[in-house]
């Protein structure tokens, strides 16, 4: 099929029991647009949390999210339905880069790190297209991937505490709302409980007069997003290397999940997916947006609707671009009270960390193996306690050091163990 042509599923109005709308099919355009709007709602909360936490312009992030989604669909030849939203894996390196203003750091340098991540990920995609995915699985077994994801989440505990303690009341209300909504709701509402909890905290703070609305009142309704040019510092870019490994794992997992749900063999698109996310992340960093990744939230929408049509994602991408053209909308998000951020980041960073444990559990990692136990345990302590060291102009943070221990340590120790026949 041509890029923008889809077969109509049945009458375009209904999905029979046991059937799904495949990637190369669509429902009627009004129904397809409705599913596309659901995808926008699903990605919205998580995509905007990254710029809200990091201080990036929210509308710029949304703009590149929409552009990245469309690029992903084009590069994967319309075979892999996916929305590219903000990746939480960038939060730690961005925070470290912004804090290191005296060492070539700052926001522009953080954008340079995002560009670097995107370029490396795109190159990995090229390599996977040429040599297959086997070498990636060899380099990143579940014990390593789970450890890195866990470190990235728990390393941010200090940042969460900093926001939480600045306004404990709003933070507690926000965190409690997230938990309550998650417990009482099902399906779609449960998946966006973090965003809804943030909204509750925001509204309570607004009622209490704790939200600065001057920026909202001054912002215009329609304008082009603000674009920022990156700068490049090797001292900062090295902080982003662990993110590449997480993005590889996320993209591979996404493609495998879609293949399982649709019954289609998508192995030939694995390299394209990695390359597409790399290109999207590079473009975002070049203009001032957050790095991107495939979104599990949108897999939930597909599972609930049984609509896997890439047409719905074209609608979502275009809709995100249109929303990004409202500075008023971005100003509302930028005014999020710090206490609400504290409640959200406490839940979010903890959940990211626990997702690392889920990788271990789902893959049945053998922790009776003392080597696995040593690698994971040492890397976690190094990452969570943020063991850092400086050599010349380069600073290696806890996340970087933990990643090196996990990746290199696993391969070296298991090679020695295998050689001894242990």
N, C-alpha and C positions, 0 to 999 in steps of 0.2 A: 504494500500500500504506500501511497505518497505520504509525506510527513503530516499533512493536515487533513487526512481523509480517514474516517472511521466507518465501519459497517454499523448499521442500526441494529441493536439487539432486539429481536422479535418485533413487536409493534413500537418499541421505544418507550412504552409506558409502564410495563410491568416486568418483574423478574420472577419466573416460575420457581417453585420449590426445588431446591437442589441445584439451581443454575447460578451462574455468576456472569457479570458483564466483563468480558475479557479486555485486555489492554488495547486491542485493535478494534474494539466495539464502543458504542456509546448509546445512551438513552436519548430521548428527544432533547433538543437543546435547552428548553426551560428546565428540565429535570437535571441535565448535565450541569447547568449553571448552579442549580441548587446544591448539588454534591460538591461543586467547586467552592461554594461559599462555606460549606462545612469544613473543607480542608483549610480555608483561611482562618476560621474560628479555632480549629484544632492547633494550628501552628502558632497562633497569635501570642498566647501567653508566654510560651517558652522562648519564642523568637525575640520578644521585646524585653525579657528579663536580662539578657546579656547587655544590651546597650544601657538599660536603666542602671544596672550594677556598675558597669565600667565607665559610664559617662559619655559613651559614643552617642552621636545624634540618632535617635530612634527612627526617624523617617528615612535617613540615609541607609541604615541597616535594612529596613523594610524594602527599600528600592532595590538594593543589590540582592536581597533574598528572592524577590520576584524575578529579576534578571537571571539569577543563578538557576532558578527552577526551570526556566524556559531553555537555558543553555543545556542543562542536564538532559532534558527531554530530547533536544536536538542531537546531542552527542551520543546518547544511548539509542538513537534511531527510533524513538517513541516506543521502546519495548519495556522500559523499566519505569513504572509509575512512582514518582517520589517528589516530595516537596523539600527544598533545601532551606532550612532555617538556621538560626544562630546556634553555634556549637558551644556547649558549656565547657568543653575541654580548653577553650582559649582563656577562661576567666583568670586562672592562676598566672600564666605568663603575661597577660595584659596588665594585671595588677602589679607584677614585679617590674615590668618595663616602665609603667607610668611612675612608679615610686623611685626608679633609679635615674632621676633627672640629672644627677651629677656625672653620669657615665654614659652619655650619649643616649639617654632614655627619653621618656615622655610619650605623649599620645602618638605623635608622628612615628616614633621609633617602634611603638607597639604595632602600628599599621604595617611597618616594614617587616616585622616578625610574621604578621598574617600573610603578607605577600610571599615571604620565604616558605612558609608552611604550604601554601597553595602550589608553588612551583615544584617543591619536593614531592608533594602528593601527585601532581600531574605526571611527573617523571616515573613515579612508582606505577601509575596507570599504564604508561607506555611499556614499562618492563613486564607488567602482567599480561598485556596484550601479546607481547613477544614470547614470553617464556611460561605463561600460565600462572596459577595462583599457588602452586605447591610450595615455592620458596617462601612465600609470605606466611603460610601455615607453619613452615619449619621455623621461621624467625620468631613468630608470635604465637606460641602455644597458649592454651587457655590460662595456665598458671601465670604466665607473664602478662597477658592482656588484662586479666582480672586484677592483678596487682597494680598495674599502671592506672587503670580507671579508678581503683580505690584510693590510690595516692592523690590523684588529681582532685577528688572530692574532699577528702579529709584534710589535705594540706590547706584548704581554705577556711578551716574552722576558726582561725584567728580573725579573719575578715568578717565572718558572720557574727562573732562575738562583739566586734567593734561596733557594728551597726545596731545590734540588739540592745546593747547597754546604753546607747545614746537616747533611746526612748522606749524603755521596757514595756510600758503599758500598751502602746500601739503594736509593738513587736509580739507581745503575748496574744493580743486580740487577733492579729494576722495569723500567727502560727496555729492558734486554736481554731480559727475559721477554716484553715486548710484541712486540719484533721477532721473537723466536724463534717465539712462538705464531702470529704473523701469517704467517710463512713456511711453517711445517709444516702448518697447518690449512687447511681449506677451508670454504666456505659459512658457516653460522651461527657456528661457533667463530671463524672469521677476523674476522667482523664485530664480535665482542665481545672482541677480543684486548686492547684497552686495559683493560677491566675485569678480564680474567683476569690480565694482567700486574700490575695493582694488587693483586689477591688474592695473587699470589706474593710480592710485596714485603712486603705486610702480614704474611703467615704467617712469612716469614723474620725480620722485625723482632720478631714475637711470640716466636719461638723464642729470639732473642737477648736478650729481656727489654727491648726498646725500645718496647713499647706499654703505655701507662697504662690498666690494666683496671679501675681503681676506679670510673669512671663506668659501665662496663658492668655491674659487679656490683651497683651501687646502683640501676640503672634497673629499673622495673617491666616486666612482660610486656605489659600492656594498659593503655592510657590514651588520652585524647583528645590530638591533637597540640597543640603550643604555638603560640598565635597572637600575632602582634605587630602593633601599630598603626603605620602609616607616618606620617611627617611630610613636609612639603612645603617645599622650598627651590628657588627658580628657579635658583640657582647650581649646584645638583646636577642638577636635571631637564634642564638643557641638555646635560649630559654624555651623556644617553641618546638624543638625537635620531638619531645614526647607527644605533642599534639598530633603529629603526623601518624604515629603508631595507633593512637586512639581512632583517628579518622579512617584509617585503613580497616580497623576492626568493625567500626560502625557501618561503613559502606558495604563491606563483604557480608556482614550480618543482614543488612537490609535487602541486598540482592537475593540472598538465600531465602529469606522470609517470603519475599514476593514470589519467588519461584515455587516455593512450597504451597502457597495459597492459590496460585493460578494454575499450577500443574505444568508450567512451561519451563523448558531448559534455558536458563539465562546465564550459564557459565561463560558464554561468548561475550557477554556484556560486562563481566566483572572489571576488566581493565578499563572499558569505556566509562563505567560508573566512577571509578577512582579518578580517572583523568578529568571527567566532567566536574566533580566536586573540587578538584585542584584548580581548574580554570575559574570556577565560580568564586572560590576563596581568594585567588590571586586578584581577580577583578574587584572584589569587595575591598581588599586591603589597599588597592591602588586609589580608591575613591573615598575611603573613610568609613567603610562598613565592617561589621563583624564577620569573622570566618564562618563558613557554612558547613552543614552536614545533612545527611538524610535523616528524616524525622520519624521516630516510632509512633508519635502521636497520630500521624496521618495513616500509618498502617492500621491503627485502631479504627479510623473512619472507614477504610476499605473493608475491614473485617465485618464491621457493623452494617454497612450498606450493601455489601457484596458487589460493589462497583469498582473495578480495577482499571477503568478506562483512563488512558493518559489524557483524553480530552478534558476531563475534570481538572487535571493539574495545569493545563494551559489556562483554564479559567482562573484557577487560584493564583498562578503567577502573574497574570494580567491584572487581577484584582489587587494584589499586593502592590504593584507598581502604581496603580491609581490612588490607593490609600496613602502612599508615601508622598504624594503631592500636597498634603495638608500640614503645614507647620503648626497649626492650632492643635491638631491631633498629637503631634510630637511633643508639644509643650506640656500637654496634659500628662503625658508619660514621664517627661523629664522632671516634673514637679512631685514625683512620688516621694512621700515622706520617708525619712531615714529609718524610722521605727518599723514601717511596713517592709522595707528592704531587709531589715534585720530578721524579721519573722520568716520572710520568704527564703532568704539565704540559709538560715538554719535548717529549714526543711529540705531545700534544694541540694545544698552541698552534701548533706547527710545521705540523701537518696542517691546521689551520684556515687558516693563511696560504697554504699550497699549494693549498687548495681555491679560493682567489681566482684563482690562476694557471689552474686547471682551467676556471674560467668563461671566461677569456680564450681558452683553447685550443678548448674545445667550441664557442664562438661565433665562432671564427676572427677575433678582433679584429685589425684592421690596424695594426700598429705601424710600418709603413712611412710611415704618416701621422704627421708630426712633432707635430701637435697631440695626438693620442692618447698619443704617447710622452712628451711634456712633462707632460701632465696626470697620467698614471699615475706617472711617475718622481718628480715633485715631491711628489705626495700621499704616496707611499710613504716618502720621506725625512722629511717632516713628521710622519707618523704613527709610524714606527718610532723615530725619534730623540725623539719626544714634544715637538715644538715647542709650547710653551704660553705664553699671555700672559693678563694680568689687566687688566680695565677695570672700575674701581669694585668692586662686589661680585661680579662675574662672572669666572670663570676658564674659559678656553677651552683644553681639553687637546689633545694631539696628534691624537687620534682625531677630535675635533670639527673641528679646523682642516683635517685631511686630507680629511674628508668634504665640507666647504664648498668646498675647492679642486677636488675631483673633480666634484661636482654642478654648482656654479655655473661653474667654469672651463670645463668641457666645453661647456655650453650657450652661454656667451658667446663663446668662441673659435671654436666651429664656426659660430655665427651670423655672425660677422665673416667667416670664411673663405667661407661660402656666399654672403654678400652680394657678395664680391669675385669670385665665380665661380672660386675657387681649387680 
